[in-house]
Amino acid sequence: MEANGTSFLDKVLNIVKEDRSESVPLIQFKHPKDLEAILNLDVKEGVNDKELEACVREVLKYGVKTHKATFKNQLFCATDPYGLAGAWLAEACNTSQYTFEVGPVFTLIELRLLNHILKVFGIPNGDGIFSPGGSVSMMYGLVAARYKAFPEIKTKGMRNLPEMVIFTSQDSHYSIKKAAHWLGFGTDSIRIMPTNDHGQMLVEKLDEAIQIEKDLGRCPLFVNATAGTTVLGAIDDLETIADVCKKHGVWMHVDGCWGGSLMLSPKYRSKLKGIEQANSIAWNPHKMMGAPLQCSVFMVRDKGLLHEANCAAAQYLFAQDKFYDVSYDTGDKSVQCGRKIDSFKLWMMWKARGDLGLSELADRTMATAQFCIEAVASRPGFKLVSNVLQCPNVCFWYIPTFMRGKAEDEQWWEIMHKITPKIKELLILRSQLMVAYSPLLHHKNFFRLAFTFHPEVDNQEVLQMLQSIEQAGETVTMDMLT
Ligand SMILES: Cc1ncc(COP(=O)(O)O)c(C=O)c1O
């Protein structure tokens, strides 16, 4: 029995290649208990490589093929092949991104890439760090803002500080709630601003809300503006929010986890005008761009702040008497100790494609979304949630024939609320399409098709997706909804 695993790697690579063939279905859905009964999950007894190969095949067989165009379930997508190569290499090197001595090339890569990214986002003199995801980047933003306002937080904690308040929009990502909890603000410290019909924060309400908190003697600390909300893809009016933040002396953070990728395109970056005035920015290359999960960038305008706010100066790791220039030991800016080489995946993609190649992918993605929104607008039975394309998100309902021509009253919408998930279920069971759905405050469940850099999707495939939704929708009956 061979159990050293080395030759097993070659085998796995071939199995992955086979799994990527056209004929492999998007998903072979099984309910959890049924799937558990099929899979050989127990690890007590070791198996030989042949049996392990069979396990790998099962894992892939029942896994979701996120590299297919019909995977539209999330905001992440097929990986950029260069990014995947970077991910494999980084895993094979298995080192950590904290000191120059264990990751000399990766340290220089991270620094150079961050400098380039900071220029793209309009804060060339800022600083940044790769983090494990947008939710963690949100926490970095709050920690930086709080430390800037009250540096004594680091030693004394929150007990003698004024009550701090956080502002965000109704359509913003839920990670702000988790961050408020984890960092000790509490979710009651969050003020939720209403949005307009297109999902953008009402900035005059923000201005008023900040003033109210000031008048009550509280400390308005942090405004979370969103450039690309999770569902509608709304981009807040960043310029006006920046004015309001400056007027009140409040930290402006931009959650550009989704929409930040539009900064790569000279054609579309003006949609995020004002981002260059932010105090901090989060961007997830692992979403629209297709960097392999996880790859998130946190940026901050104030150069020394990340280090000051986060350093713990552990002597065994960040000793100052090493024989090389220790300013290249950048890991103490991070909340993590060991840190994956996420920068390398993105560097490989950028190196292969350059600014121009990436901008073309962004433009192609927006063009596909534009085609989709027009197709949805003109197709019988489809109804757009918003007809304004901000990010490449197209949101809509499909109204089956039996629901058409009736009064769209509360009862009608309650039925629509059930129809959308039912259509999704049918599409998954038929392995045709995995599409996201969501309600919003004023909307019952609707579909979201969000387009990404990878894989390339042609217009015919977009029409095919709409047709799949239509066909599944036409098989829904009232009996199925109870
Ligand atoms: C707008 C927005 N911000 C932040 C996040 C959180 O990112 P992550 O999943 O990397 O934690 C998401 C995730 O979907 C998002 O859509």
The ligand as a Gaussian input file, in Angstrom:
#p B3LYP/6-31G(d) Opt

LIG

0 1
 C      -20.899000      43.850000      -0.383000
 C      -20.222000      42.766000       0.396000
 N      -19.371000      43.087000       1.375000
 C      -18.750000      42.160000       2.119000
 C      -18.968000      40.824000       1.888000
 C      -18.273000      39.808000       2.747000
 O      -17.213000      39.239000       2.064000
 P      -16.640000      37.800000       2.491000
 O      -17.628000      36.799000       2.023000
 O      -15.329000      37.731000       1.765000
 O      -16.464000      37.809000       3.971000
 C      -19.841000      40.436000       0.858000
 C      -20.095000      39.003000       0.596000
 O      -20.895000      38.641000      -0.204000
 C      -20.479000      41.438000       0.101000
 O      -21.353000      41.117000      -0.857000

